Amino acid sequence: MRSVILCEGSTDFILLQYFMRKAYQWEYKSNEALNIGDRAVRECVLQKSDNTLSIIGCGGSNRLISCLNYVLKSNSVSAPGESFDRIVVITDRDEVITERKFSEQVEEQISIYNGKYTGNIVNNEWLEFLFVNGYGDEQKAKVLLLVIPFEETGAMETFLLNAIAADDEYDKDIINQCNIFVDNVDGERKYLNKRRYITKAKFDVFFSVRTSAEQFNERRDIIKNVPWEKYTLIQDSFNKLGEL
């Protein structure tokens, strides 16, 4: 089976890789650069037995639909066995105008490539659809929309920082001070005007201190050693990713 996860930005792109590897035993295969529309995006390919999983960081919530178009177009010209069987689109409620409007945009993309389905796309539920591949054969695929109910305690970045804080008192103190700084530095909310931005800023500020010399290996090891298998206890929507 061949699956793909479309996520918003670079942080999600990195954290999802480690989550899938730790929680669901996927293994790293490769990192690629893709050109989608007028922008270069990153793709990480994971493997488990004969199954592959691509994680694509789309470069923001406003790029998710264009990346979905890219995936569906790829399916429409694919050879047998080369299409994506499972397509997951992940965003959060801080970024989506309304769930229904976003769902309609996903449905519209499926229809562009003559996809056939019954019903509507519903958050956290698989929708099966039919499409025709590059050889004129009718194929089945499923799409899953995960619009995460954004709560700071359930964000991947917050889970990671809490895990680091629980493991080291010195780092815990730094995290607390970084959080206080972020909460107070932009009093007019001119820049940090969404909860999502505040959470990401806390994550970025801590790592700017903890790995200020851009020590990639150290940052990678910190993220890798977080007990990601426990994350589904906080964010149960991610249990669906175990079906890939």
N, C-alpha and C positions, 0 to 999 in steps of 0.2 A: 504494500500500500504506500502511496505517495501523498504526503500531507504538507500544508503550508499554513503558517501563522503570520498574519499581517498585524503589526503593532505600530504604535505612533512614533516614538522617538528613540534616540540612541541609548538612553538608560534602560527603557523597557527591552530593547533589543538585546542588551548584554545580560540583564537579570533573568530574562526568560530562558536564555540558553542554559544558565546554571540551574534554574528551577527544573527544567525538563530533564537535565542530566541527573540531578540528585533525586528528584521525586519520582521520576518514571524511567530511570536507567537508560536514557538515550546516550549515545557516545558521539563525540565530536568527529566530523568527517572533513569539512572544509569551510573556508570563508571566501566569499566571492563579492565582486562589485557588479551591480546591475545598472543599466540605464533605463529608467522608467519615465516616460515623458521627457521633460527637459532637465531631469535631475538624476544624479548618481545616488544610488541607495545601496545598503549593505545587506548581504544574505549570508546567514550561517546555516550550513547543512549538517544535520545530525542523522545518525543511523542506529537502528536497532533490528538485528537479524536482517531480513530482506526489506525492511521498511525504511523509508527516508522521510525526514521532516525538515523543511526549509523554514527559517524564521527570517522575516524581512522587516527591517526598520524603515518605515515609510517616510520619515522626516516631518512628522506632525499629523494631527488629526485631519487636517484639510487635504492630506495626501492619501488617505486610506482608500478612497473610492478609485483614484487613478491607479493605485497598485492592485486593487481588486480587478479592475478592467484588464490590467496586464496579465494577471493569472488566468482570467476567463478567456482572454484572447489566445493565450498559450494553449489552453485546453482545446480550443476550436481548431487549431492547426496541428495538434499533436498526433503522433503515431500511436498505435495500440500499445498500452502499457506505459506510456510516457506522460499521461495527464495526471493532474492532481485529483485524488479521490476525496480528500477532506480539505476544506478551506475554512480557516478560523479568522475572524476579524475581531480584534480586541481594542476597545476604547473605554473611556470612563464618562460618567454623567457630567463631569465638569466641562467636558469638551464637546459633547454632542448637544445640538440645539434641542431636539426632542428625539426620543427613541424611535417613534413611529416614522418621523421624517427620514431619519438615517436608515431605517429598515427599508423604506420605499426606495431610497437611492441604491441600496444593495439589490433589491428586486429588479430595479430598472437595468442595472448592469447585467444581470442574468438574462433578462429579456433581449438585450442588445444582441447577444449571441444565440438567440432563438432557444434559450433554455425553457424547459417546460416543468412546471411544478404545480402543486395543489396547495391552497391555503396561503398564509402569509408568513414572513419571517418573524419569529418571536424570540426575544432575548433569552439566551441560555437553552435554546432548543435547536436540535439539528433539523434542517430542511433538506430533503432529498430532491434533486432536480435531474432532468435529462438534458443532454447536449449532444451535438454531433461533432465528432473529431475530424481531423484533417483527411481521414480516409473515407469519410461519409458514414462511419459507423455510429450508431446511437450508444452513448455511454451514460452511466450513472455517476453522480457525485453528490456530496453533501456539503452544506455551508452552515457554519455556526457563528452567530453574532453574540459576542460577550460584551455587553455594556455594563462595566463594573460599577456598582453603587459606590461612589468614592467616599470613603471615610478615611481619615488620616491613619487610624490604627490598622486599616486593612491594606494600605499601600505597600507595594513591594519594598520601596525605599525605607519606609518606617520599620517594617519587619526586619530588614537587614541591620539598621542602626540599633534596634532593640536587642538583636542577637549579639552584636558587638559589645554593647553596653553591659549585657549580662555576663560576658566573658572576661571583661577587663575593667576594673574600677577607674583606672587612669583615663582610658578611652571614654568611659561613661561620663566623666566630668567634662571632657572636651566636647562630647556630643551635647550635653546639657547647655554648655556655654554657647556653642554654635547655634543651638535652637533659640536661645534667648536673643542672640544677635539678630537672627533672621526675623523673629517675631516683632522686633522693635525698629529695625533699620529703615524700613520704608513705611513710616507712619501714615502717609497719605495714600498708601496703596496705589501708587502711580505705576509701579512695575510689577509688584507681587500682588496682583489683583484677582487671583484665583487660588483656591486652596491647593490645587495641583501644583502651581508654581511655588508656593511656600514650601510644600513637602519636598519638591525637587531641589529647591535652594538649600534646605537643611542637609540633604544628602550631599550635594556638591560642595558646600562649605566645609563639612567634616572631612571629606576626602581631599580637599585642597590643603587642609592642615595635616592630615594623617599621611598623605603621600604627596607632599608639596613639590618634590623633585620629579614628578611624573614617573614614578617608579612603577612601570606597568606590571611587572611580575608580582610585586608586593600587593598592589591593588587587586590583581587577579586572584591571588591566593586568599586574600581577605574575603572576597565575594564567594569564592569556591567553597570555603570552609564553613559558611553559614548553613545551618540545618534546614535547607529548603524543603525537605520532605514534610516539615511541620507547618508549612505555609498554608496548606489547604484546610487546616483547622481554623484559620482566621478568614481566609477567602475561599469559601466552598465552591464558588463559581469555577474555580480552576480545576475542580475534580473532573470536569468535562474533558480536560486536556489529556487525561489518562486514557481516553478512548481512541487516541490517535495511534 
